[in-house]
Amino acid sequence: MEIRELKTKDIKTIAKMLGKINKDSVENLMKLIRQAKLKKSNDSMEIGFTLFQILAADLTDDIFVWFADLAGKTVEELDEMPIDTPKLIVTTLMERGNFGDFLASASKQAETPTA
């Protein structure tokens, strides 16, 4: 399965998700973003899976819509894929190496009030 590269629209997608999560999850996510910027790439898998756990607690449906988009599938098609598909998507994103910067951009946009 091919996972597309992250695009600017993904920042908006994640920013919208971040606006929906509870305060404790936001605090955990901010810690995670700081860790992602400080740690070496061999820690990226742990960071990616921690992110997935934080977001999945509040946003399972939103995440699966986004994952389906990343994989070029419908949500229904993603639902029928092997159980390790979400892990594969997260792993692929983390291996690309720019996920910490992506998260930082999305979190900044989520914090910025809209007019």
DSSP file (Angstrom, degrees, kcal/mol; ACC not computed):
  #  RESIDUE AA STRUCTURE BP1 BP2  ACC     N-H-->O    O-->H-N    N-H-->O    O-->H-N    TCO  KAPPA ALPHA  PHI   PSI    X-CA   Y-CA   Z-CA
    1    1 A M              0   0    0      0, 0.0     2,-0.5     0, 0.0    70,-0.0   0.000 360.0 360.0 360.0 134.8    0.0    0.0    0.0
    2    2 A E        -     0   0    0     69,-0.2     2,-0.5    70,-0.0    87,-0.0  -0.802 360.0-156.8 -97.1 132.9    1.3    3.4   -0.9
    3    3 A I        -     0   0    0     -2,-0.5    68,-0.2    69,-0.0    67,-0.1  -0.937  21.0-128.4-107.7 125.1    1.0    6.3    1.5
    4    4 A R        -     0   0    0     66,-2.6     3,-0.1    -2,-0.5     2,-0.1  -0.235  29.8 -93.4 -70.7 161.7    1.1    9.7    0.0
    5    5 A E        -     0   0    0      1,-0.1    -1,-0.1    91,-0.0     2,-0.1  -0.365  49.6 -93.9 -67.7 151.7    3.4   12.5    1.1
    6    6 A L        -     0   0    0     87,-0.1     2,-0.2    -3,-0.1    -1,-0.1  -0.428  47.2-165.9 -66.9 144.3    2.1   14.9    3.7
    7    7 A K    >>  -     0   0    0     -2,-0.1     3,-1.3    -3,-0.1     4,-0.8  -0.760  37.7 -97.0-125.8 171.2    0.6   18.1    2.2
    8    8 A T  H >> S+     0   0    0      1,-0.3     4,-1.3    -2,-0.2     3,-0.9   0.860 121.2  63.0 -57.2 -37.0   -0.4   21.5    3.5
    9    9 A K  H 3> S+     0   0    0      1,-0.3     4,-2.0     2,-0.2    -1,-0.3   0.786  94.6  62.1 -61.4 -25.9   -4.0   20.3    3.7
   10   10 A D  H <> S+     0   0    0     -3,-1.3     4,-2.7     2,-0.2    -1,-0.3   0.830  96.9  57.3 -69.4 -31.8   -2.9   17.7    6.3
   11   11 A I  H <X S+     0   0    0     -3,-0.9     4,-2.6    -4,-0.8    -1,-0.2   0.931 108.7  46.3 -62.2 -44.2   -1.8   20.5    8.6
   12   12 A K  H  X S+     0   0    0     -4,-1.3     4,-2.3     2,-0.2    -2,-0.2   0.902 111.6  52.1 -64.1 -40.3   -5.4   21.8    8.5
   13   13 A T  H  X S+     0   0    0     -4,-2.0     4,-1.8     2,-0.2    -2,-0.2   0.944 113.8  41.8 -61.2 -49.1   -6.8   18.4    9.0
   14   14 A I  H  X S+     0   0    0     -4,-2.7     4,-2.9     1,-0.2    -1,-0.2   0.891 111.6  56.0 -67.4 -39.1   -4.6   17.7   12.1
   15   15 A A  H  X S+     0   0    0     -4,-2.6     4,-1.6    -5,-0.2    -1,-0.2   0.906 107.5  49.4 -59.9 -41.2   -5.2   21.3   13.4
   16   16 A K  H  < S+     0   0    0     -4,-2.3     4,-0.4     2,-0.2    -1,-0.2   0.904 111.3  49.7 -63.4 -40.7   -9.0   20.7   13.3
   17   17 A M  H >X S+     0   0    0     -4,-1.8     3,-1.8     1,-0.2     4,-0.7   0.924 107.4  53.9 -62.8 -43.9   -8.5   17.4   15.1
   18   18 A L  H >< S+     0   0    0     -4,-2.9     3,-0.7     1,-0.3    -1,-0.2   0.838 101.0  60.5 -61.7 -32.2   -6.4   19.1   17.8
   19   19 A G  T 3< S+     0   0    0     -4,-1.6    -1,-0.3     1,-0.2    -2,-0.2   0.662 105.1  50.5 -67.5 -14.8   -9.2   21.6   18.4
   20   20 A K  T <4 S+     0   0    0     -3,-1.8    -1,-0.2    -4,-0.4    -2,-0.2   0.594  89.5  96.0 -98.0 -13.7  -11.5   18.7   19.3
   21   21 A I  S << S-     0   0    0     -3,-0.7    34,-0.1    -4,-0.7     5,-0.0  -0.402  78.0-101.3 -86.1 159.1   -9.3   16.9   21.9
   22   22 A N     >  -     0   0    0     -2,-0.1     4,-2.1     1,-0.1     3,-0.2  -0.217  34.8-103.1 -74.9 166.2   -9.5   17.4   25.7
   23   23 A K  H  > S+     0   0    0      1,-0.2     4,-2.4     2,-0.2     5,-0.2   0.871 119.2  52.3 -59.4 -42.9   -7.1   19.5   27.7
   24   24 A D  H  > S+     0   0    0      1,-0.2     4,-2.3     2,-0.2    -1,-0.2   0.904 109.9  49.6 -61.5 -40.4   -5.1   16.6   29.1
   25   25 A S  H  > S+     0   0    0      2,-0.2     4,-2.5     1,-0.2    -1,-0.2   0.884 108.6  53.1 -65.5 -37.8   -4.6   15.2   25.6
   26   26 A V  H  X S+     0   0    0     -4,-2.1     4,-2.5     2,-0.2    -2,-0.2   0.930 109.5  48.5 -62.2 -45.0   -3.5   18.6   24.4
   27   27 A E  H  X S+     0   0    0     -4,-2.4     4,-2.0     1,-0.2    -2,-0.2   0.918 112.5  48.2 -62.3 -43.1   -0.9   18.8   27.2
   28   28 A N  H  X S+     0   0    0     -4,-2.3     4,-2.1     1,-0.2    -1,-0.2   0.890 111.3  51.2 -62.9 -38.9    0.3   15.3   26.3
   29   29 A L  H  X S+     0   0    0     -4,-2.5     4,-2.5     2,-0.2    -2,-0.2   0.895 107.1  52.2 -66.3 -40.3    0.5   16.2   22.7
   30   30 A M  H  X S+     0   0    0     -4,-2.5     4,-2.1     2,-0.2    -1,-0.2   0.903 109.7  49.7 -63.9 -39.8    2.6   19.3   23.4
   31   31 A K  H  X S+     0   0    0     -4,-2.0     4,-2.3     1,-0.2    -1,-0.2   0.915 110.6  51.3 -61.2 -42.1    5.0   17.2   25.4
   32   32 A L  H  X S+     0   0    0     -4,-2.1     4,-2.7     2,-0.2    -2,-0.2   0.897 107.6  51.4 -63.1 -41.5    5.2   14.8   22.5
   33   33 A I  H  X S+     0   0    0     -4,-2.5     4,-1.8     2,-0.2    -1,-0.2   0.916 109.6  50.0 -63.3 -43.0    5.9   17.5   20.0
   34   34 A R  H  X S+     0   0    0     -4,-2.1     4,-1.4     1,-0.2    -1,-0.2   0.918 112.1  48.4 -61.0 -42.0    8.8   18.8   22.2
   35   35 A Q  H  X S+     0   0    0     -4,-2.3     4,-2.8     1,-0.2    -2,-0.2   0.903 107.3  55.6 -63.1 -41.4   10.2   15.3   22.4
   36   36 A A  H  < S+     0   0    0     -4,-2.7    -1,-0.2     1,-0.2    -2,-0.2   0.858 109.2  47.1 -61.4 -35.2    9.9   14.8   18.6
   37   37 A K  H  < S+     0   0    0     -4,-1.8    -1,-0.2    -5,-0.2    -2,-0.2   0.794 118.6  40.7 -76.1 -27.8   12.0   17.9   18.1
   38   38 A L  H  < S+     0   0    0     -4,-1.4    -2,-0.2    -3,-0.2    -1,-0.2   0.781 100.7  80.4 -91.2 -29.3   14.6   16.9   20.6
   39   39 A K  S  < S-     0   0    0     -4,-2.8     2,-0.1    -5,-0.1     5,-0.0  -0.358  79.6-108.9 -85.9 159.5   14.9   13.2   19.9
   40   40 A K    >   -     0   0    0      1,-0.1     3,-2.0    -2,-0.1     4,-0.2  -0.347  39.0 -99.1 -78.2 164.8   16.9   11.4   17.2
   41   41 A S  G >  S+     0   0    0      1,-0.3     3,-1.6     2,-0.2     4,-0.3   0.726 116.3  70.9 -60.9 -24.3   15.1    9.6   14.4
   42   42 A N  G 3  S+     0   0    0      1,-0.3    -1,-0.3     2,-0.1     3,-0.2   0.647  97.7  52.5 -71.3 -10.4   15.4    6.2   16.0
   43   43 A D  G <> S+     0   0    0     -3,-2.0     4,-2.0     1,-0.1    -1,-0.3   0.428  81.8  96.5 -94.8  -1.9   12.8    7.3   18.6
   44   44 A S  H <> S+     0   0    0     -3,-1.6     4,-2.7     1,-0.2     5,-0.2   0.816  76.9  56.5 -63.8 -32.3   10.4    8.4   15.9
   45   45 A M  H  > S+     0   0    0     -4,-0.3     4,-2.5    -3,-0.2     5,-0.2   0.937 107.9  47.7 -65.1 -44.9    8.3    5.2   16.0
   46   46 A E  H  > S+     0   0    0     -3,-0.2     4,-2.2    -4,-0.2    -2,-0.2   0.919 113.3  48.7 -60.2 -43.5    7.6    5.5   19.7
   47   47 A I  H  X S+     0   0    0     -4,-2.0     4,-2.4     1,-0.2    -2,-0.2   0.915 111.1  50.6 -63.6 -43.6    6.7    9.2   19.1
   48   48 A G  H  X S+     0   0    0     -4,-2.7     4,-2.2     1,-0.2    -2,-0.2   0.904 112.3  45.4 -62.3 -42.8    4.4    8.3   16.2
   49   49 A F  H  X S+     0   0    0     -4,-2.5     4,-2.1     2,-0.2    -1,-0.2   0.852 111.3  52.5 -72.8 -32.9    2.6    5.5   18.1
   50   50 A T  H  X S+     0   0    0     -4,-2.2     4,-2.4    -5,-0.2    -2,-0.2   0.916 109.2  50.9 -65.1 -42.2    2.2    7.7   21.2
   51   51 A L  H  X S+     0   0    0     -4,-2.4     4,-2.7     1,-0.2     5,-0.3   0.937 108.7  51.3 -57.7 -47.5    0.7   10.4   19.0
   52   52 A F  H  X S+     0   0    0     -4,-2.2     4,-2.8     1,-0.2    -1,-0.2   0.904 110.4  49.0 -58.1 -42.5   -1.8    7.9   17.6
   53   53 A Q  H  X S+     0   0    0     -4,-2.1     4,-1.3     2,-0.2    -1,-0.2   0.906 111.5  49.1 -64.8 -42.1   -2.8    6.8   21.1
   54   54 A I  H  X S+     0   0    0     -4,-2.4     4,-0.5     1,-0.2     3,-0.2   0.949 118.3  38.7 -62.5 -49.5   -3.3   10.4   22.2
   55   55 A L  H >X S+     0   0    0     -4,-2.7     4,-2.7     1,-0.2     3,-1.1   0.883 110.7  58.6 -70.6 -38.4   -5.4   11.3   19.2
   56   56 A A  H 3X S+     0   0    0     -4,-2.8     4,-0.7    -5,-0.3    -1,-0.2   0.795  93.0  68.6 -64.3 -27.3   -7.3    8.0   19.0
   57   57 A A  H 3< S+     0   0    0     -4,-1.3    -1,-0.3    -3,-0.2    -2,-0.2   0.860 122.3  13.0 -59.4 -34.6   -8.6    8.5   22.6
   58   58 A D  H << S+     0   0    0     -3,-1.1    -2,-0.2    -4,-0.5    -1,-0.2   0.611 134.6  39.5-113.3 -18.5  -10.8   11.3   21.3
   59   59 A L  H  X  +     0   0    0     -4,-2.7     4,-2.8     1,-0.1     5,-0.3  -0.117  56.0 139.7-134.5  37.5  -10.8   11.1   17.5
   60   60 A T  H  X S+     0   0    0     -4,-0.7     4,-2.2     1,-0.2     5,-0.2   0.913  81.8  45.0 -53.9 -49.1  -10.9    7.6   16.2
   61   61 A D  H  > S+     0   0    0      1,-0.2     4,-1.9     2,-0.2    -1,-0.2   0.915 113.7  49.9 -62.9 -43.3  -13.3    8.4   13.4
   62   62 A D  H  > S+     0   0    0      1,-0.2     4,-2.1     2,-0.2    -1,-0.2   0.905 110.5  50.4 -62.2 -41.8  -11.4   11.5   12.4
   63   63 A I  H  X S+     0   0    0     -4,-2.8     4,-3.2     1,-0.2    -1,-0.2   0.911 109.4  50.3 -63.6 -42.1   -8.1    9.6   12.3
   64   64 A F  H  X S+     0   0    0     -4,-2.2     4,-2.2    -5,-0.3    -1,-0.2   0.846 108.5  52.2 -69.3 -31.4   -9.5    6.9   10.1
   65   65 A V  H  X S+     0   0    0     -4,-1.9     4,-1.9     2,-0.2    -1,-0.2   0.927 113.8  44.7 -64.0 -44.0  -10.9    9.4    7.7
   66   66 A W  H  X S+     0   0    0     -4,-2.1     4,-2.6     2,-0.2    -2,-0.2   0.927 112.5  50.5 -66.6 -45.2   -7.4   11.0    7.5
   67   67 A F  H  X S+     0   0    0     -4,-3.2     4,-2.1     1,-0.2    -1,-0.2   0.905 108.9  52.5 -59.1 -41.7   -5.6    7.6    7.2
   68   68 A A  H  X>S+     0   0    0     -4,-2.2     5,-3.0     1,-0.2     4,-0.6   0.919 110.0  48.8 -60.7 -42.9   -8.0    6.6    4.4
   69   69 A D  H ><5S+     0   0    0     -4,-1.9     3,-1.0     1,-0.2    -2,-0.2   0.925 109.9  51.1 -62.2 -44.9   -7.1    9.8    2.6
   70   70 A L  H 3<5S+     0   0    0     -4,-2.6   -66,-2.6     1,-0.3    -1,-0.2   0.856 114.3  44.6 -60.3 -34.7   -3.4    9.2    3.1
   71   71 A A  H 3<5S-     0   0    0     -4,-2.1    -1,-0.3   -68,-0.2   -69,-0.2   0.471 112.3-117.8 -90.0  -2.5   -3.7    5.7    1.7
   72   72 A G  T <<5S+     0   0    0     -3,-1.0     2,-0.3    -4,-0.6    -3,-0.2   0.840  76.2 117.9  69.8  31.9   -5.9    6.8   -1.3
   73   73 A K      < -     0   0    0     -5,-3.0    -1,-0.3    -6,-0.2     2,-0.2  -0.771  68.2-108.6-122.8 166.2   -8.8    4.7    0.0
   74   74 A T     >  -     0   0    0     -2,-0.3     4,-2.5    -3,-0.1     5,-0.2  -0.544  37.7-109.7 -83.5 163.8  -12.3    5.2    1.2
   75   75 A V  H  > S+     0   0    0      1,-0.2     4,-2.5     2,-0.2     5,-0.1   0.896 122.0  53.8 -60.6 -38.7  -13.0    4.7    5.0
   76   76 A E  H  > S+     0   0    0      2,-0.2     4,-1.0     1,-0.2    -1,-0.2   0.902 108.9  47.8 -63.2 -41.3  -14.9    1.6    4.1
   77   77 A E  H >4 S+     0   0    0      1,-0.2     3,-0.6     2,-0.2     4,-0.4   0.914 111.5  50.5 -65.3 -42.2  -12.0    0.2    2.1
   78   78 A L  H >< S+     0   0    0     -4,-2.5     3,-1.5     1,-0.2    -2,-0.2   0.896 104.5  58.4 -61.6 -40.1   -9.6    1.1    5.0
   79   79 A D  H 3< S+     0   0    0     -4,-2.5    -1,-0.2     1,-0.3    -2,-0.2   0.798 106.8  48.6 -59.2 -29.1  -12.0   -0.7    7.4
   80   80 A E  T << S+     0   0    0     -4,-1.0    -1,-0.3    -3,-0.6    -2,-0.2   0.452  91.8 100.5 -92.6  -1.6  -11.6   -3.9    5.4
   81   81 A M  S <  S-     0   0    0     -3,-1.5     4,-0.1    -4,-0.4    -3,-0.0  -0.336  89.5 -68.8 -80.1 166.3   -7.8   -3.8    5.2
   82   82 A P    >   -     0   0    0      0, 0.0     3,-2.0     0, 0.0    -1,-0.2  -0.102  47.5-110.6 -54.8 153.6   -5.5   -5.9    7.5
   83   83 A I  T 3  S+     0   0    0      1,-0.3     4,-0.3     2,-0.1    -2,-0.1   0.727 115.1  59.3 -61.7 -24.3   -5.4   -5.0   11.2
   84   84 A D  T 3> S+     0   0    0      1,-0.2     4,-2.3     2,-0.1    -1,-0.3   0.380  75.4 100.6 -87.3   6.4   -1.9   -3.7   11.0
   85   85 A T  H <> S+     0   0    0     -3,-2.0     4,-2.4     1,-0.2    -1,-0.2   0.917  79.7  49.7 -60.3 -47.3   -2.8   -1.0    8.4
   86   86 A P  H  > S+     0   0    0      0, 0.0     4,-2.5     0, 0.0    -1,-0.2   0.916 111.9  49.9 -58.3 -39.8   -3.0    1.9   10.9
   87   87 A K  H  > S+     0   0    0     -4,-0.3     4,-2.9     1,-0.2    -2,-0.2   0.911 109.5  51.4 -62.6 -42.2    0.4    0.9   12.3
   88   88 A L  H  X S+     0   0    0     -4,-2.3     4,-2.5     2,-0.2    -1,-0.2   0.902 110.1  49.2 -60.9 -42.0    1.8    0.7    8.7
   89   89 A I  H  X S+     0   0    0     -4,-2.4     4,-2.3     2,-0.2    -2,-0.2   0.945 113.5  45.3 -64.1 -48.3    0.5    4.2    8.0
   90   90 A V  H  X S+     0   0    0     -4,-2.5     4,-2.5     1,-0.2     5,-0.2   0.924 113.5  50.5 -61.0 -44.8    2.0    5.7   11.2
   91   91 A T  H  X S+     0   0    0     -4,-2.9     4,-2.3     1,-0.2    -1,-0.2   0.918 110.1  50.0 -59.7 -44.8    5.3    3.9   10.6
   92   92 A T  H  X S+     0   0    0     -4,-2.5     4,-0.8     1,-0.2    -1,-0.2   0.922 111.6  47.9 -60.8 -45.4    5.5    5.2    7.0
   93   93 A L  H >< S+     0   0    0     -4,-2.3     3,-0.6     1,-0.2     5,-0.4   0.912 113.3  47.8 -62.5 -42.6    4.9    8.8    8.2
   94   94 A M  H >< S+     0   0    0     -4,-2.5     3,-1.3     1,-0.2     5,-0.2   0.848 105.1  58.9 -69.5 -34.1    7.5    8.6   10.9
   95   95 A E  H 3< S+     0   0    0     -4,-2.3    -1,-0.2     1,-0.3    -2,-0.2   0.719  91.6  70.1 -68.1 -19.9   10.1    7.1    8.7
   96   96 A R  T << S-     0   0    0     -4,-0.8    -1,-0.3    -3,-0.6    -2,-0.2   0.679  97.6-139.5 -75.3 -16.3    9.9   10.1    6.4
   97   97 A G  S <  S+     0   0    0     -3,-1.3     3,-0.2    -4,-0.3     4,-0.2   0.307  79.2  84.9  86.0  -8.3   11.6   12.2    9.1
   98   98 A N     >  +     0   0    0     -5,-0.4     4,-1.9     1,-0.1     5,-0.1   0.181  54.1 105.7-111.1  18.0    9.7   15.5    9.0
   99   99 A F  H  > S+     0   0    0     -6,-0.3     4,-2.7    -5,-0.2     5,-0.2   0.840  74.1  57.3 -71.0 -33.3    6.7   14.5   11.2
  100  100 A G  H  > S+     0   0    0      2,-0.2     4,-2.2     1,-0.2    -1,-0.2   0.927 109.7  45.1 -61.5 -45.1    7.9   16.5   14.2
  101  101 A D  H  > S+     0   0    0      2,-0.2     4,-2.3     1,-0.2    -2,-0.2   0.892 111.7  53.7 -64.6 -39.7    7.9   19.7   12.2
  102  102 A F  H  X S+     0   0    0     -4,-1.9     4,-2.3     2,-0.2    -2,-0.2   0.933 109.8  47.1 -59.2 -47.2    4.6   18.8   10.7
  103  103 A L  H  X S+     0   0    0     -4,-2.7     4,-2.7     1,-0.2     5,-0.2   0.895 110.0  53.1 -63.2 -40.7    3.1   18.3   14.2
  104  104 A A  H  X S+     0   0    0     -4,-2.2     4,-2.1     2,-0.2    -1,-0.2   0.912 110.1  48.0 -61.3 -42.2    4.5   21.6   15.3
  105  105 A S  H  X S+     0   0    0     -4,-2.3     4,-2.1     1,-0.2    -2,-0.2   0.915 113.1  47.9 -63.8 -43.4    2.9   23.4   12.4
  106  106 A A  H  X S+     0   0    0     -4,-2.3     4,-2.1     1,-0.2    -2,-0.2   0.898 111.2  49.9 -66.0 -39.6   -0.4   21.8   13.0
  107  107 A S  H  X S+     0   0    0     -4,-2.7     4,-1.6     2,-0.2    -1,-0.2   0.880 109.9  51.2 -68.7 -36.5   -0.4   22.6   16.7
  108  108 A K  H  X S+     0   0    0     -4,-2.1     4,-1.1    -5,-0.2    -1,-0.2   0.916 111.3  47.9 -63.5 -42.3    0.5   26.2   16.0
  109  109 A Q  H  < S+     0   0    0     -4,-2.1     3,-0.3     1,-0.2    -2,-0.2   0.876 109.5  53.2 -66.9 -35.7   -2.4   26.5   13.6
  110  110 A A  H  < S+     0   0    0     -4,-2.1    -1,-0.2     1,-0.2    -2,-0.2   0.827 109.4  49.2 -67.1 -31.5   -4.7   24.8   16.1
  111  111 A E  H  < S+     0   0    0     -4,-1.6    -1,-0.2    -5,-0.1    -2,-0.2   0.706  90.8  93.7 -80.1 -20.7   -3.8   27.4   18.8
  112  112 A T  S  < S-     0   0    0     -4,-1.1     2,-0.1    -3,-0.3    -4,-0.0  -0.618  78.7-128.9 -78.6 119.1   -4.3   30.4   16.4
  113  113 A P        -     0   0    0      0, 0.0     2,-0.3     0, 0.0    -2,-0.1  -0.397  20.3-131.0 -66.3 143.1   -7.8   31.8   16.8
  114  114 A T              0   0    0      1,-0.1     0, 0.0    -2,-0.1     0, 0.0  -0.692 360.0 360.0 -94.8 149.9   -9.7   32.2   13.6
  115  115 A A              0   0    0     -2,-0.3    -1,-0.1     0, 0.0     0, 0.0   0.455 360.0 360.0 -80.6 360.0  -11.5   35.4   12.7
